Amino acid sequence: MKSLFSIVEDVGSRMTKYIRQNKNTPLESKELAAKFTTDVVSSCIFDTDAQSFTNEKSEISEQGRKMFDSSFLFVIVMIFMSLFPKLAKLLKIGMVSKSVEKFFTKLMVEAIQYREKNGIQRVDYLEHLISLRNKKEISDLD
């Protein structure tokens, strides 16, 4: 966790800059928190800059919004999965849509391939997953 502090601090600096640039514009706290969280998660897990503070329609932000869709259907699916987890697994009902799952899986695979190709190592979540995969404790699809 200590090693990730500098990443969180960097995203905090970008958020501060964004707030200062928009000081005469009302900002929604929910949207500000979403941008911050998106940038922190994408940096810590995927080693990717989501650019949430500079690109209003970044792909990672859009997919993240889809992931946490709070529609009525999403709520029904969550209740169903909670009440009938074995049936949900049998029917292959997931918490996120297949397109969102495919996007983030591709993002992770590309980040892993880039690191391995370029010999990059960081003390972060992605490096932990690579280590587990190399020890055969998880598969590529886990």
C-alpha positions in Angstrom: 0.0 0.0 0.0 2.8 2.4 0.8 4.1 2.0 -2.7 0.8 3.2 -4.2 0.8 6.4 -2.1 2.8 8.3 -4.7 0.2 7.3 -7.4 -2.7 8.5 -5.2 -0.8 11.7 -4.4 -0.2 12.4 -8.1 -3.9 11.9 -8.9 -4.7 14.2 -6.0 -2.5 16.9 -7.6 -4.3 16.5 -10.9 -7.6 16.8 -9.1 -6.4 20.0 -7.4 -5.3 21.4 -10.7 -8.7 20.5 -12.2 -10.5 22.3 -9.4 -8.4 25.4 -9.7 -9.0 25.5 -13.5 -12.7 25.3 -12.9 -12.9 27.6 -9.9 -15.6 29.7 -11.5 -17.7 26.7 -12.5 -19.9 24.7 -10.1 -18.5 21.1 -9.8 -20.5 18.1 -8.7 -18.9 16.3 -5.9 -20.1 12.9 -7.1 -18.5 13.5 -10.5 -15.3 14.8 -8.9 -15.1 11.7 -6.7 -15.7 9.5 -9.7 -12.9 11.1 -11.7 -10.5 10.8 -8.8 -11.5 7.1 -8.2 -11.2 6.3 -11.9 -7.8 7.7 -12.2 -6.5 6.1 -9.0 -7.9 2.7 -9.8 -6.7 2.7 -13.4 -3.2 3.8 -12.4 -2.9 1.4 -9.5 -4.4 -1.7 -11.1 -4.0 -1.2 -14.9 -0.9 1.1 -14.9 -2.9 3.3 -17.2 -3.7 7.0 -17.1 -7.5 7.3 -17.4 -7.2 11.0 -18.0 -10.5 11.7 -16.3 -9.6 15.3 -15.4 -8.5 16.2 -19.0 -10.9 14.0 -21.1 -14.5 14.2 -20.2 -15.3 11.1 -22.4 -12.3 8.9 -21.7 -13.0 5.2 -22.5 -12.1 4.0 -19.0 -14.5 6.5 -17.5 -17.3 5.5 -19.8 -16.8 1.8 -19.1 -16.6 2.5 -15.4 -19.9 4.3 -15.5 -21.4 1.3 -17.3 -19.9 -1.0 -14.7 -21.7 0.8 -11.9 -24.9 1.4 -13.7 -27.7 1.9 -11.1 -30.6 1.1 -13.3 -33.6 -0.9 -12.1 -32.4 -4.0 -14.1 -28.9 -3.8 -12.5 -30.6 -3.8 -9.0 -32.7 -6.8 -10.0 -29.7 -8.7 -11.2 -27.8 -7.9 -8.0 -30.7 -9.2 -5.9 -31.0 -12.3 -8.0 -27.3 -13.0 -7.7 -27.4 -12.5 -3.9 -30.4 -14.8 -3.4 -29.4 -17.5 -6.0 -25.6 -17.4 -6.4 -25.4 -21.0 -7.7 -28.2 -20.5 -10.2 -26.6 -17.1 -11.3 -23.3 -18.9 -11.9 -25.0 -21.8 -13.8 -26.8 -19.2 -16.0 -23.6 -17.2 -16.3 -25.2 -14.1 -15.1 -22.5 -11.5 -14.2 -22.3 -8.3 -12.3 -21.2 -6.4 -15.3 -22.1 -6.6 -19.0 -20.0 -8.7 -21.3 -18.8 -5.6 -23.2 -17.5 -4.0 -19.9 -15.9 -7.3 -18.9 -14.3 -7.6 -22.3 -12.9 -4.0 -22.2 -11.3 -4.4 -18.8 -10.0 -7.9 -19.5 -8.3 -6.5 -22.7 -6.9 -3.5 -20.8 -5.4 -5.8 -18.2 -4.0 -8.3 -20.8 -2.4 -5.4 -22.7 -0.9 -3.9 -19.6 0.6 -7.2 -18.6 2.0 -7.8 -22.1 3.5 -4.3 -22.2 5.2 -4.8 -18.8 6.6 -8.2 -19.8 7.8 -7.1 -23.2 9.6 -4.0 -21.7 10.8 -5.6 -18.5 8.8 -3.2 -16.3 8.2 -4.0 -12.7 6.3 -1.9 -10.2 5.1 -2.6 -6.7 1.4 -2.5 -7.4 -1.7 -4.7 -7.8 -0.9 -5.7 -11.5 2.6 -6.9 -10.5 1.0 -9.0 -7.8 -1.4 -10.6 -10.3 1.6 -11.2 -12.7 3.5 -12.9 -9.8 0.5 -15.1 -9.0 0.1 -16.1 -12.6 3.8 -16.9 -13.0 3.6 -19.1 -9.8 0.5 -20.8 -11.4 -1.7 -19.8 -8.5 -4.1 -18.2 -10.9 -4.9 -18.5 -14.6 -5.1 -15.7 -17.2 -8.9 -15.7 -16.9 -9.1 -15.5 -13.1 
